[in-house]
Amino acid sequence: MTKVPTVSWTHSPAEHDYPAAASYLRLVAGSTQVEVLTALLSQAPTVQQHAKDILRAARLPLLPVDDPEVAKDLKRVRKGVALSPVLLVRGDLATGVPLQIADGYHRVCASYHVGEDAEVPCRIVGLPSIAL
């Protein structure tokens, strides 16, 4: 019987995750929004969400195990190396805007491959209600 690996996670995102998130967010938001969102993400509490729910809310496909980045993360999981929590920007059900995985898409997919109900630590922020 093969032992199913469990995913271990760090307590907080790595410092390099925030510039990576900003790099992605610059493609979908203006510079002021990007600055505000990355600042909010750095201060947000870490919560748990199922990998399958993150993918559904983001409307993103599950990347295959042979995707190079997913494979790297799965290798880390097998070695017991802790992954960094993912950074999310909340979608809007009323307007049809999906959740944005600002950083960590590959980690979410790797977790799903370990188990679709895998709990993924994440930081979630919404767009501020103030005009940006």
N, C-alpha and C positions, 0 to 999 in steps of 0.2 A: 504494500500500500504506500503510495507516494504522499508525503506530507504536503498539504496545501500551504504555501507561504502566506504570511500575513504582512500587511503593509505597515511599516512604522513611519512616523512623521515627526518632524521637528516641532517645537512649540510655536515658533513664529517663522514667517517667511524670511528667506535669505535677503541680504541687502541688495543683491543684484537682481532680485525679482521685481523691485519697484521700477528701475529703469526699463526692464523688459516689458513690464505692463504699460509704462508710458509710451514706449515705442509702438506697441499695438494700438493703444488708445488714440494716438495721434492720427491714425488712419480713419477713425470713426467719430472723433470729437475735436473741437477747437482747442487751442493751446491753453486757454484759461481753464476750461473744463478738465483738461488732462492734469494740470497742476493741482486743482482742487481734488479731483478723484484720487490721485496718487497720495496726496496728503491724508485724505480720509481713510484710504486703505491702510496706511501705515499706523493709524490710530484705532482702527476697528477691532472689535473683539474677534477671536477665532471661534467659529462655530462648526458643527458637523453637518454634512449633507451627504446623501447617498450618491455615489458616482452616476447611477442611472438617471437620477433626477436632475443632476447638473447638466448632463448631456441633453436630456429632453428639453429643459428650460432654455438651453442655449441653441436648440435646434441644430446641433452639430452631429455628424456621424461618428460612430465609434471607429477610431483608427485601428488598423490590424496590428497584431503582435509583431509583424515583421517591419512595421514602420520604424525607421532608424531610431527616432527619439523615444518611442514607446518601448522598443527593445532595450534601449539603454536603461530606462527606468525600471523595466522588469528585471533586468540584471541586478540593479541596485537592490530591488526588493528581495531577490533570492539571496543576496549577500548580507541582508539585514541592515543596509544603509538607509537611514531615515530620509524621507522625501520632504520637500518644503510645502507648506500649505498653499492652496491656490488662491488667486486674487480674482474676485468677481464683481461685476457691476450689474446691479439688479435690472431686470427688464421691466416692461410695463404691459400688463395683460390688457388694459383698456385700449392701448394704441397698437398692440401687436409687436412691440419691440422686444426681441428676445434677450435673455441674459447674455452678458458678454463675459467670456473667460479672458480676462486681461492678461493673466499669466497662469500657466499650469494645465493647458489642454492635454498635453501628452501624459502628465501625471494622472489626470482624471481617467484617461483611457487605460493606462497601465493598471490602475486600481480596479477598474471595471473588469479587466481580464482576470484579475485575481478573484473577483466576486462582484457581481452587479450590485449587490447590496452593501458593498464596501463603504465604510464611513470615510469621507474625505474632509479633513480640516480645511476650512476656507474662511476668508475674510470677504464679507459682502457689504457693499455700499450702494446706495441709490444716488441718482442725480439730485443734487441739492435743489430745494424748492425756490431758492433765490435765482434771479435772472443772472446768467453769466455772460 
